[in-house]
Amino acid sequence: MYLPIKLSSKQISGTDKFVKVIDFLRRQLHRETLFVYVNSAFSPNPDELVKDLYNNFGIDGKLVVNYACSMAWG
């Protein structure tokens, strides 16, 4: 399932923790359990700052966040 959701800097700022992104997605998707990944590569610590993830893993001016309703890999 692919559902593109765009966030603006008014909704999530660089100084927010990644958990805010996770909570936003849970509310939008009406899911309590959600597995969230950056660049389909890893699941960041919820305490990571969004700006740190963006600075280290952003692509073409975007931080790509992928999600799954069940664990994609273990």
C-alpha positions, -999 to +999 in steps of 0.1 A: +000+000+000+014+034-009-002+066+003+019+098-002+015+121+027+032+155+025+042+174+056+049+211+057+074+227+080+044+242+099+034+207+109+069+192+117+100+213+123+136+203+123+138+206+160+110+181+165+118+146+175+110+118+150+083+105+173+062+135+162+064+122+126+054+087+138+024+101+158+013+122+128+013+091+105-006+070+131-033+097+133-035+101+095-037+064+089-058+055+119-033+029+130-020+022+165+008+000+152+030+014+125+065+006+114+083+036+101+116+037+081+138+063+066+147+057+029+133+021+033+166+014+050+163+017+088+140+026+116+153+056+134+152+061+172+120+081+180+142+105+200+162+115+169+158+151+157+142+155+123+169+179+112+196+154+120+179+127+100+173+152+072+210+164+072+223+129+072+198+110+050+178+136+031+177+132-007+170+160-032+158+183-004+134+157+012+135+133+040+118+101+026+098+083+053+083+050+045+058+030+066+043-004+069+014-018+089+034-050+096+071-054+102+089-053+068+119-072+079+133-084+112 
